[in-house]
Every structure is written in C-alpha cells, then in structure tokens.
C-alpha cells in the first residue's frame, strides 16, 4: 500500500474562541486487520521558527490549553499559569530537539 499524505487545515471552536490547526492524514495498512486512517500533528513545524504551514499549531495549542484551563475553573490556578508560561517559553528553544538548548 502506497502511503499518500493528505494535508488538513481546520478550526476547533471552544467557548466562543476559534483555534486553527494543521493536521496530516495517511491511510496505513494493518495487515489482516485492513487499512486504518491515521491523523497526526507533525512536530517539525512546532520546532521551526518559520513553519511552512500558514497555521501555527504551536500558538493554537497554547491558546487551547489556556481556554480549557479557564473552562475547568483553573484559569487563576498557579500551577496552570506556571505550566502555560513554561510551554510558551518553548518558543525560545524549539529549534533544538534536545534538552540542552543554547539561548544566545
């Protein structure tokens, strides 16, 4: 079975806010079980400073996280705020795949 990638751009709406996402889809063979649809968010655009896709999954993920915390009543929770801050600072080092990023 030849794998063909389909590119999907769509928007998730939550609590009146819209979060655009970029996904990829492939149909993969599972042997005797037959084919299965496989959807995934590619991680390489999350690491690159200038993703090729016009949609920034990085910022959509951060804002979706913030919205879910608000909906759950944890918007002012210190742990949630700390986690959001740490996740957003990933943008400073995201070109590095390891834990030893150098910030000039």
KEKOLBA-878574 format. One record per residue: residue number from 1; residue in one letter; x, y, z of N, C-alpha, C in turn. Coordinates in pm, whole numbers, plus 50000, padded with zeros to 5 digits. Each point is the difference from the previous one (the first is absolute). Layout:
REM residues N
<atom n="NUM" res="A" n_u="X" n_v="Y" n_w="Z" ca_u="X" ca_v="Y" ca_w="Z" c_u="X" c_v="Y" c_w="Z"/>
...
***
This chain:
REM residues 104
<atom n="1" res="X" n_u="50084" n_v="49882" n_w="50000" ca_u="49916" ca_v="50118" ca_w="50000" c_u="50089" c_v="50125" c_w="50000"/>
<atom n="2" res="X" n_u="49979" n_v="50086" n_w="49905" ca_u="50075" ca_v="50125" ca_w="49991" c_u="49938" c_v="50102" c_w="50095"/>
<atom n="3" res="X" n_u="50085" n_v="50061" n_w="50083" ca_u="49948" ca_v="50101" ca_w="50093" c_u="49993" c_v="50134" c_w="49930"/>
<atom n="4" res="X" n_u="49884" n_v="50057" n_w="50007" ca_u="49977" ca_v="50133" ca_w="49943" c_u="49955" c_v="50091" c_w="50114"/>
<atom n="5" res="X" n_u="50066" n_v="50113" n_w="50014" ca_u="49969" ca_v="50092" ca_w="50108" c_u="49900" c_v="50105" c_w="49954"/>
<atom n="6" res="X" n_u="49896" n_v="50019" n_w="50080" ca_u="49900" ca_v="50104" ca_w="49978" c_u="50022" c_v="50108" c_w="50105"/>
<atom n="7" res="X" n_u="50002" n_v="50125" n_w="49958" ca_u="50022" ca_v="50111" ca_w="50091" c_u="49865" c_v="50062" c_w="50036"/>
<atom n="8" res="X" n_u="49978" n_v="50021" n_w="50129" ca_u="49870" ca_v="50048" ca_w="50048" c_u="50020" c_v="50127" c_w="50081"/>
<atom n="9" res="X" n_u="49931" n_v="50104" n_w="49963" ca_u="49996" ca_v="50124" ca_w="50077" c_u="49857" c_v="50019" c_w="50045"/>
<atom n="10" res="X" n_u="49980" n_v="50011" n_w="50130" ca_u="49865" ca_v="50015" ca_w="50053" c_u="50005" c_v="50080" c_w="50128"/>
<atom n="11" res="X" n_u="49884" n_v="50032" n_w="50052" ca_u="49991" ca_v="50082" ca_w="50120" c_u="49916" c_v="49929" c_w="50105"/>
<atom n="12" res="X" n_u="50049" n_v="50000" n_w="50122" ca_u="49928" ca_v="49946" ca_w="50115" c_u="49942" c_v="50117" c_w="50076"/>
<atom n="13" res="X" n_u="49872" n_v="49993" n_w="50032" ca_u="49937" ca_v="50109" ca_w="50073" c_u="49968" c_v="49952" c_w="50141"/>
<atom n="14" res="X" n_u="50038" n_v="50081" n_w="50097" ca_u="49977" ca_v="49966" ca_w="50140" c_u="49970" c_v="50127" c_w="50077"/>
<atom n="15" res="X" n_u="49885" n_v="50003" n_w="50061" ca_u="49960" ca_v="50112" ca_w="50086" c_u="50004" c_v="50134" c_w="49927"/>
<atom n="16" res="X" n_u="49956" n_v="49998" n_w="49875" ca_u="49995" ca_v="50121" ca_w="49919" c_u="50133" c_v="50041" c_w="49939"/>
<atom n="17" res="X" n_u="50107" n_v="49927" n_w="50025" ca_u="50130" ca_v="50030" ca_w="49941" c_u="50030" c_v="49898" c_w="49892"/>
<atom n="18" res="X" n_u="50072" n_v="50045" n_w="49897" ca_u="50034" ca_v="49913" ca_w="49887" c_u="50150" c_v="49976" c_w="49998"/>
<atom n="19" res="X" n_u="50038" n_v="49871" n_w="49984" ca_u="50140" ca_v="49961" ca_w="49999" c_u="50029" c_v="49926" c_w="49871"/>
<atom n="20" res="X" n_u="50073" n_v="50064" n_w="49908" ca_u="50034" ca_v="49931" ca_w="49874" c_u="50111" c_v="49897" c_w="50024"/>
<atom n="21" res="X" n_u="49987" n_v="49883" n_w="49934" ca_u="50100" ca_v="49895" ca_w="50012" c_u="50035" c_v="49945" c_w="49863"/>
<atom n="22" res="X" n_u="50121" n_v="49951" n_w="49990" ca_u="50049" ca_v="49934" ca_w="49880" c_u="50026" c_v="49855" c_w="50036"/>
<atom n="23" res="X" n_u="49940" n_v="49906" n_w="49928" ca_u="50019" ca_v="49857" ca_w="50023" c_u="50039" c_v="49932" c_w="49870"/>
<atom n="24" res="X" n_u="50052" n_v="49880" n_w="50013" ca_u="50027" ca_v="49917" ca_w="49883" c_u="49928" c_v="49867" c_w="50018"/>
<atom n="25" res="X" n_u="49966" n_v="49938" n_w="49889" ca_u="49926" ca_v="49874" ca_w="50001" c_u="50064" c_v="49903" c_w="49903"/>
<atom n="26" res="X" n_u="50011" n_v="49876" n_w="50044" ca_u="50045" ca_v="49891" ca_w="49913" c_u="49911" c_v="49880" c_w="50027"/>
<atom n="27" res="X" n_u="49981" n_v="49921" n_w="49898" ca_u="49933" ca_v="49872" ca_w="50020" c_u="50111" c_v="49895" c_w="50005"/>
<atom n="28" res="X" n_u="50004" n_v="49925" n_w="50110" ca_u="50107" ca_v="49902" ca_w="50019" c_u="49942" c_v="49860" c_w="50005"/>
<atom n="29" res="X" n_u="50077" n_v="49905" n_w="49954" ca_u="49956" ca_v="49861" ca_w="50001" c_u="50034" c_v="49932" c_w="50132"/>
<atom n="30" res="X" n_u="49904" n_v="49927" n_w="50055" ca_u="50021" ca_v="49928" ca_w="50124" c_u="49995" c_v="49850" c_w="49978"/>
<atom n="31" res="X" n_u="50059" n_v="49957" n_w="49891" ca_u="50004" ca_v="49858" ca_w="49969" c_u="49862" c_v="49942" c_w="49978"/>
<atom n="32" res="X" n_u="49971" n_v="49890" n_w="50066" ca_u="49872" ca_v="49931" ca_w="49984" c_u="49882" c_v="50084" c_w="50050"/>
<atom n="33" res="X" n_u="50027" n_v="50095" n_w="50090" ca_u="49893" ca_v="50085" ca_w="50052" c_u="49953" c_v="50101" c_w="49896"/>
<atom n="34" res="X" n_u="50079" n_v="50022" n_w="49896" ca_u="49961" ca_v="50093" ca_w="49894" c_u="50055" c_v="50139" c_w="50022"/>
<atom n="35" res="X" n_u="49955" n_v="50096" n_w="49920" ca_u="50051" ca_v="50137" ca_w="50009" c_u="49937" c_v="50076" c_w="50118"/>
<atom n="36" res="X" n_u="50074" n_v="50100" n_w="50046" ca_u="49951" ca_v="50088" ca_w="50107" c_u="50040" c_v="50143" c_w="49967"/>
<atom n="37" res="X" n_u="49915" n_v="50094" n_w="50038" ca_u="50030" ca_v="50142" ca_w="49982" c_u="50086" c_v="50047" c_w="50117"/>
<atom n="38" res="X" n_u="50109" n_v="50069" n_w="49969" ca_u="50095" ca_v="50048" ca_w="50100" c_u="50011" c_v="50151" c_w="49986"/>
<atom n="39" res="X" n_u="49959" n_v="50074" n_w="50102" ca_u="50007" ca_v="50146" ca_w="50002" c_u="50106" c_v="50041" c_w="50101"/>
<atom n="40" res="X" n_u="50082" n_v="50100" n_w="49966" ca_u="50103" ca_v="50043" ca_w="50092" c_u="50036" c_v="50146" c_w="49976"/>
<atom n="41" res="X" n_u="50055" n_v="50060" n_w="50105" ca_u="50049" ca_v="50137" ca_w="49992" c_u="50152" c_v="49989" c_w="49987"/>
<atom n="42" res="X" n_u="50055" n_v="50038" n_w="49885" ca_u="50145" ca_v="49989" ca_w="49984" c_u="50073" c_v="50088" c_w="50101"/>
<atom n="43" res="X" n_u="50106" n_v="49947" n_w="50057" ca_u="50072" ca_v="50076" ca_w="50103" c_u="50105" c_v="50095" c_w="49943"/>
<atom n="44" res="X" n_u="50047" n_v="49975" n_w="49878" ca_u="50105" ca_v="50087" ca_w="49947" c_u="49956" c_v="50147" c_w="49989"/>
<atom n="45" res="X" n_u="49877" n_v="50032" n_w="49961" ca_u="49962" ca_v="50142" ca_w="49998" c_u="49995" c_v="50062" c_w="50140"/>
<atom n="46" res="X" n_u="49988" n_v="49916" n_w="50105" ca_u="50001" ca_v="50055" ca_w="50135" c_u="50141" c_v="50044" c_w="50040"/>
<atom n="47" res="X" n_u="50102" n_v="49941" n_w="49939" ca_u="50139" ca_v="50034" ca_w="50035" c_u="50057" c_v="50110" c_w="49913"/>
<atom n="48" res="X" n_u="49954" n_v="50014" n_w="49879" ca_u="50059" ca_v="50098" ca_w="49908" c_u="49951" c_v="50140" c_w="50032"/>
<atom n="49" res="X" n_u="50088" n_v="50096" n_w="49986" ca_u="49960" ca_v="50138" ca_w="50027" c_u="49906" c_v="50055" c_w="49892"/>
<atom n="50" res="X" n_u="50013" n_v="49946" n_w="49880" ca_u="49913" ca_v="50044" ca_w="49890" c_u="49936" c_v="49877" c_w="49937"/>
<atom n="51" res="X" n_u="49888" n_v="49953" n_w="50058" ca_u="49938" ca_v="49880" ca_w="49943" c_u="49951" c_v="50024" c_w="49858"/>
<atom n="52" res="X" n_u="50007" n_v="49897" n_w="49919" ca_u="49957" ca_v="50013" ca_w="49861" c_u="49848" c_v="50018" c_w="49992"/>
<atom n="53" res="X" n_u="49928" n_v="49941" n_w="50093" ca_u="49856" ca_v="50014" ca_w="49999" c_u="49961" c_v="50138" c_w="50052"/>
<atom n="54" res="X" n_u="49894" n_v="50055" n_w="49946" ca_u="49959" ca_v="50133" ca_w="50041" c_u="49931" c_v="49998" c_w="50137"/>
<atom n="55" res="X" n_u="49966" n_v="49881" n_w="50048" ca_u="49936" ca_v="49987" ca_w="50130" c_u="50106" c_v="49964" c_w="50103"/>
<atom n="56" res="X" n_u="50001" n_v="50069" n_w="50113" ca_u="50096" ca_v="49971" ca_w="50106" c_u="49935" c_v="49909" c_w="50103"/>
<atom n="57" res="X" n_u="50026" n_v="49870" n_w="49991" ca_u="49948" ca_v="49906" ca_w="50099" c_u="50053" c_v="50034" c_w="50139"/>
<atom n="58" res="X" n_u="50120" n_v="50054" n_w="50007" ca_u="50059" ca_v="50034" ca_w="50129" c_u="49911" c_v="50097" c_w="50077"/>
<atom n="59" res="X" n_u="49963" n_v="50110" n_w="49936" ca_u="49917" ca_v="50100" ca_w="50068" c_u="49857" c_v="49950" c_w="50022"/>
<atom n="60" res="X" n_u="49948" n_v="49922" n_w="49907" ca_u="49866" ca_v="49944" ca_w="50018" c_u="49996" c_v="49905" c_w="50119"/>
<atom n="61" res="X" n_u="50105" n_v="49920" n_w="50017" ca_u="50007" ca_v="49908" ca_w="50115" c_u="50005" c_v="50078" c_w="50131"/>
<atom n="62" res="X" n_u="50082" n_v="50104" n_w="50004" ca_u="50010" ca_v="50080" ca_w="50122" c_u="49867" c_v="50066" c_w="50037"/>
<atom n="63" res="X" n_u="49937" n_v="50059" n_w="49903" ca_u="49874" ca_v="50069" ca_w="50027" c_u="49887" c_v="49902" c_w="50034"/>
<atom n="64" res="X" n_u="50000" n_v="49883" n_w="49937" ca_u="49901" ca_v="49898" ca_w="50032" c_u="50021" c_v="49952" c_w="50144"/>
<atom n="65" res="X" n_u="50124" n_v="49980" n_w="50041" ca_u="50034" ca_v="49962" ca_w="50138" c_u="49946" c_v="50103" c_w="50099"/>
<atom n="66" res="X" n_u="50022" n_v="50129" n_w="49968" ca_u="49952" ca_v="50108" ca_w="50087" c_u="49849" c_v="49998" c_w="50012"/>
<atom n="67" res="X" n_u="49932" n_v="49979" n_w="49888" ca_u="49854" ca_v="50000" ca_w="49999" c_u="49945" c_v="49881" c_w="50079"/>
<atom n="68" res="X" n_u="50061" n_v="49883" n_w="49985" ca_u="49955" ca_v="49882" ca_w="50074" c_u="50019" c_v="50021" c_w="50150"/>
<atom n="69" res="X" n_u="50111" n_v="50063" n_w="50040" ca_u="50023" ca_v="50029" ca_w="50142" c_u="49893" c_v="50095" c_w="50052"/>
<atom n="70" res="X" n_u="49966" n_v="50101" n_w="49922" ca_u="49894" ca_v="50094" ca_w="50040" c_u="49866" c_v="49929" c_w="50016"/>
<atom n="71" res="X" n_u="49966" n_v="49916" n_w="49902" ca_u="49873" ca_v="49927" ca_w="50006" c_u="49993" c_v="49908" c_w="50121"/>
<atom n="72" res="X" n_u="50113" n_v="49943" n_w="50038" ca_u="50005" ca_v="49910" ca_w="50114" c_u="50007" c_v="50072" c_w="50134"/>
<atom n="73" res="X" n_u="49998" n_v="50132" n_w="49996" ca_u="50007" ca_v="50078" ca_w="50123" c_u="50140" c_v="50013" c_w="50057"/>
<atom n="74" res="X" n_u="50100" n_v="49974" n_w="49916" ca_u="50138" ca_v="50005" ca_w="50046" c_u="50078" c_v="50114" c_w="49937"/>
<atom n="75" res="X" n_u="49932" n_v="50098" n_w="49944" ca_u="50069" ca_v="50110" ca_w="49932" c_u="50091" c_v="50081" c_w="50091"/>
<atom n="76" res="X" n_u="49963" n_v="50010" n_w="50128" ca_u="50082" ca_v="50076" ca_w="50094" c_u="50087" c_v="49910" c_w="50088"/>
<atom n="77" res="X" n_u="50001" n_v="49872" n_w="49971" ca_u="50079" ca_v="49904" ca_w="50076" c_u="50148" c_v="50020" c_w="49968"/>
<atom n="78" res="X" n_u="50084" n_v="50011" n_w="50103" ca_u="50141" ca_v="50027" ca_w="49980" c_u="50068" c_v="49891" c_w="49918"/>
<atom n="79" res="X" n_u="49967" n_v="49874" n_w="50026" ca_u="50061" ca_v="49890" ca_w="49925" c_u="49968" c_v="50010" c_w="49851"/>
<atom n="80" res="X" n_u="49877" n_v="50034" n_w="49967" ca_u="49961" ca_v="50014" ca_w="49859" c_u="50072" c_v="50118" c_w="49936"/>
<atom n="81" res="X" n_u="50011" n_v="50110" n_w="50072" ca_u="50070" ca_v="50117" ca_w="49947" c_u="50148" c_v="49970" c_w="49979"/>
<atom n="82" res="X" n_u="50061" n_v="49926" n_w="50094" ca_u="50140" ca_v="49962" ca_w="49986" c_u="50019" c_v="49910" c_w="49878"/>
<atom n="83" res="X" n_u="49911" n_v="49901" n_w="49985" ca_u="50011" ca_v="49909" ca_w="49886" c_u="49985" c_v="50073" c_w="49868"/>
<atom n="84" res="X" n_u="49907" n_v="50096" n_w="49995" ca_u="49981" ca_v="50079" ca_w="49878" c_u="50124" c_v="50083" c_w="49970"/>
<atom n="85" res="X" n_u="50059" n_v="50059" n_w="50104" ca_u="50122" ca_v="50080" ca_w="49981" c_u="50114" c_v="49912" c_w="49950"/>
<atom n="86" res="X" n_u="50018" n_v="49885" n_w="50059" ca_u="50106" ca_v="49909" ca_w="49955" c_u="49978" c_v="49955" c_w="49857"/>
<atom n="87" res="X" n_u="49876" n_v="49966" n_w="49967" ca_u="49969" ca_v="49956" ca_w="49863" c_u="50024" c_v="50113" c_w="49901"/>
<atom n="88" res="X" n_u="49962" n_v="50122" n_w="50034" ca_u="50020" ca_v="50112" ca_w="49907" c_u="50147" c_v="50035" c_w="49985"/>
<atom n="89" res="X" n_u="50084" n_v="49972" n_w="50100" ca_u="50142" ca_v="50029" ca_w="49987" c_u="50071" c_v="49899" c_w="49911"/>
<atom n="90" res="X" n_u="49933" n_v="49890" n_w="49967" ca_u="50055" ca_v="49903" ca_w="49906" c_u="50033" c_v="50066" c_w="49866"/>
<atom n="91" res="X" n_u="49929" n_v="50106" n_w="49968" ca_u="50023" ca_v="50072" ca_w="49876" c_u="50143" c_v="50054" c_w="49991"/>
<atom n="92" res="X" n_u="50063" n_v="50024" n_w="50113" ca_u="50137" ca_v="50051" ca_w="50001" c_u="50102" c_v="49895" c_w="49961"/>
<atom n="93" res="X" n_u="49970" n_v="49873" n_w="50023" ca_u="50098" ca_v="49894" ca_w="49979" c_u="49950" c_v="49891" c_w="49905"/>
<atom n="94" res="X" n_u="49892" n_v="50021" n_w="49932" ca_u="49935" ca_v="49892" ca_w="49927" c_u="50075" c_v="49948" c_w="49877"/>
<atom n="95" res="X" n_u="50106" n_v="50065" n_w="49957" ca_u="50075" ca_v="49946" ca_w="49888" c_u="50089" c_v="49884" c_w="50044"/>
<atom n="96" res="X" n_u="50019" n_v="49987" n_w="50129" ca_u="50083" ca_v="49892" ca_w="50054" c_u="49910" c_v="49885" c_w="50043"/>
<atom n="97" res="X" n_u="50036" n_v="49877" n_w="49964" ca_u="49920" ca_v="49885" ca_w="50037" c_u="50038" c_v="49946" c_w="50137"/>
<atom n="98" res="X" n_u="50115" n_v="50038" n_w="50052" ca_u="50048" ca_v="49950" ca_w="50128" c_u="49973" c_v="50095" c_w="50113"/>
<atom n="99" res="X" n_u="50043" n_v="49961" n_w="50118" ca_u="49977" ca_v="50083" ca_w="50117" c_u="50113" c_v="50095" c_w="50030"/>
<atom n="100" res="X" n_u="50098" n_v="50010" n_w="49911" ca_u="50114" ca_v="50086" ca_w="50027" c_u="50004" c_v="50117" c_w="49904"/>
<atom n="101" res="X" n_u="49889" n_v="50069" n_w="49988" ca_u="49992" ca_v="50112" ca_w="49905" c_u="50084" c_v="50117" c_w="50050"/>
<atom n="102" res="X" n_u="50060" n_v="50070" n_w="49907" ca_u="50081" ca_v="50117" ca_w="50031" c_u="49923" c_v="50124" c_w="49957"/>
<atom n="103" res="X" n_u="49976" n_v="50089" n_w="50095" ca_u="49932" ca_v="50126" ca_w="49970" c_u="50106" c_v="50108" c_w="49992"/>
<atom n="104" res="X" n_u="50018" n_v="50061" n_w="49883" ca_u="50104" ca_v="50104" ca_w="49986" c_u="49967" c_v="50125" c_w="50078"/>
***
